[in-house]
């Protein structure tokens, strides 16, 4: 998306990926995002980004606060995706995010089964599934019989970098 190799990304600040002619404006936006993440635990926004080749593009950014075993802030995960919505609308508070989700019905096709997500809770849950899929760690999905654990596990697999590898069920 940005044109950087995996070795070039670590150590770069978030503001280096944002598009703006004004460095102070970019820095202020980063400070605003970090403050929101520390306060609410998350931040979502549609914004303009800039590739390594200096090309601007629209992206959706999700920031999630990571905490250590003592619940102290330990880091932030930033997930960029190509924007499907118009730029300029920012959703940063929990209330605004829930209001934004309430009117959305999303459907996903998975192995011939169509999942229809109409509730804000399921929309938030599927965003969490997408965030998990972006990580390299293994995931254990637990729950009662018939709750859709295998569908969620397959969704994580198909959304992950491992999607080209075979799927193996373990019961």
PLY file of the C-alpha trace (Angstrom):
ply
format ascii 1.0
element vertex 171
property float x
property float y
property float z
element edge 170
property int vertex1
property int vertex2
end_header
0.00 0.00 0.00
2.77 2.43 0.94
5.55 0.97 -1.19
7.91 0.29 1.72
9.55 -3.05 2.39
8.90 -4.73 5.74
12.43 -3.78 6.83
11.80 -0.07 6.11
8.69 0.34 8.30
9.92 -0.30 11.88
11.10 2.86 13.58
9.03 5.22 11.42
6.56 7.50 13.18
2.88 7.40 12.27
2.98 10.96 10.96
5.46 9.94 8.23
2.64 8.01 6.54
0.14 10.89 6.64
-0.26 13.24 3.69
0.03 16.95 4.36
2.12 19.84 3.13
2.18 21.24 6.64
4.49 19.35 9.03
2.95 21.06 12.07
-0.52 19.98 10.95
0.67 16.39 10.49
2.32 16.39 13.91
-0.84 17.83 15.52
-2.96 15.11 13.89
-0.62 12.44 15.27
-0.84 13.99 18.75
-4.65 14.05 18.52
-4.75 10.37 17.47
-2.39 9.31 20.26
-4.38 11.24 22.87
-7.62 9.57 21.69
-6.03 6.10 21.82
-4.70 6.66 25.32
-8.09 7.98 26.49
-10.49 5.56 24.75
-8.24 2.61 23.84
-8.92 3.03 20.12
-9.16 5.54 17.28
-10.69 5.27 13.79
-10.45 7.76 10.98
-10.54 8.17 7.21
-7.61 10.25 6.08
-5.10 10.98 3.35
-1.85 9.04 3.32
1.29 9.27 1.26
3.23 6.43 -0.35
7.01 6.18 -0.53
6.74 7.52 -4.09
5.01 10.66 -2.70
1.59 9.63 -4.10
-1.45 10.54 -2.00
-4.26 8.05 -1.45
-7.31 7.66 0.79
-7.04 5.22 3.69
-8.90 4.15 6.77
-6.80 4.02 9.91
-7.60 2.04 13.04
-5.40 2.43 16.11
-5.75 0.04 19.04
-3.97 0.38 22.38
-2.04 -2.66 23.61
-1.65 -3.12 27.36
0.81 -5.23 29.33
-0.16 -7.73 32.05
-0.40 -4.85 34.53
-2.82 -2.95 32.24
-0.23 -0.27 31.52
-0.05 0.98 27.90
2.59 -1.09 26.10
2.14 -0.11 22.45
-0.27 0.73 19.67
-1.28 -1.35 16.67
-1.99 0.74 13.56
-3.97 -0.86 10.75
-4.30 0.94 7.43
-6.71 -0.16 4.71
-7.65 1.42 1.42
-10.61 3.72 2.11
-14.01 2.82 0.74
-15.70 5.82 2.39
-15.20 9.44 1.58
-12.33 11.26 3.26
-12.94 13.81 5.92
-15.28 11.94 8.25
-13.59 11.00 11.49
-15.04 8.57 14.00
-13.06 8.72 17.19
-15.43 8.38 20.13
-17.08 5.14 21.16
-20.58 6.68 20.89
-19.90 7.93 17.35
-18.49 4.54 16.34
-21.59 2.74 17.62
-23.87 5.23 15.87
-21.88 4.76 12.65
-22.24 0.97 12.90
-25.93 0.94 13.77
-27.03 1.71 10.22
-24.55 -0.67 8.54
-25.37 -4.15 7.38
-22.33 -6.00 6.11
-22.24 -9.38 4.42
-19.25 -11.66 3.97
-19.11 -14.85 1.95
-17.11 -17.68 3.49
-16.91 -21.16 1.97
-20.30 -20.72 0.33
-21.89 -19.45 3.56
-22.97 -15.83 3.66
-22.53 -14.13 7.02
-24.82 -11.13 7.47
-23.70 -8.71 10.17
-26.47 -6.30 11.06
-25.81 -5.45 14.69
-23.21 -3.00 16.03
-21.83 -5.73 18.29
-21.20 -8.08 15.36
-19.67 -5.27 13.29
-17.25 -4.53 16.15
-16.57 -8.25 16.53
-15.72 -8.66 12.83
-13.40 -5.65 12.99
-11.63 -7.42 15.86
-11.44 -10.59 13.72
-9.84 -8.52 10.93
-7.32 -7.03 13.37
-6.42 -10.50 14.67
-5.96 -11.78 11.11
-3.27 -9.17 10.54
-1.03 -10.65 13.23
1.33 -13.61 12.93
0.47 -15.25 16.25
-1.74 -18.33 16.47
-5.31 -17.85 17.67
-7.44 -20.13 19.85
-11.19 -19.67 19.38
-13.31 -21.07 22.21
-17.01 -21.15 22.93
-20.09 -23.30 23.21
-21.19 -25.76 20.54
-22.99 -24.10 17.63
-21.74 -20.55 18.22
-19.79 -20.31 14.94
-16.23 -20.86 16.18
-15.21 -22.66 13.00
-16.67 -19.92 10.77
-14.75 -17.29 12.73
-11.55 -19.35 12.59
-11.95 -19.77 8.82
-12.60 -16.03 8.45
-9.40 -15.27 10.35
-7.50 -17.79 8.18
-8.86 -16.42 4.90
-8.15 -12.81 5.95
-4.61 -13.58 7.10
-1.27 -13.81 5.34
-1.62 -17.62 5.72
-4.64 -17.84 3.38
-2.54 -19.58 0.68
-1.69 -22.40 3.11
-4.07 -25.29 3.71
-6.84 -25.05 6.30
-6.72 -27.85 8.90
-9.63 -28.50 11.30
-8.69 -29.67 14.78
-11.57 -30.79 17.03
0 1
1 2
2 3
3 4
4 5
5 6
6 7
7 8
8 9
9 10
10 11
11 12
12 13
13 14
14 15
15 16
16 17
17 18
18 19
19 20
20 21
21 22
22 23
23 24
24 25
25 26
26 27
27 28
28 29
29 30
30 31
31 32
32 33
33 34
34 35
35 36
36 37
37 38
38 39
39 40
40 41
41 42
42 43
43 44
44 45
45 46
46 47
47 48
48 49
49 50
50 51
51 52
52 53
53 54
54 55
55 56
56 57
57 58
58 59
59 60
60 61
61 62
62 63
63 64
64 65
65 66
66 67
67 68
68 69
69 70
70 71
71 72
72 73
73 74
74 75
75 76
76 77
77 78
78 79
79 80
80 81
81 82
82 83
83 84
84 85
85 86
86 87
87 88
88 89
89 90
90 91
91 92
92 93
93 94
94 95
95 96
96 97
97 98
98 99
99 100
100 101
101 102
102 103
103 104
104 105
105 106
106 107
107 108
108 109
109 110
110 111
111 112
112 113
113 114
114 115
115 116
116 117
117 118
118 119
119 120
120 121
121 122
122 123
123 124
124 125
125 126
126 127
127 128
128 129
129 130
130 131
131 132
132 133
133 134
134 135
135 136
136 137
137 138
138 139
139 140
140 141
141 142
142 143
143 144
144 145
145 146
146 147
147 148
148 149
149 150
150 151
151 152
152 153
153 154
154 155
155 156
156 157
157 158
158 159
159 160
160 161
161 162
162 163
163 164
164 165
165 166
166 167
167 168
168 169
169 170
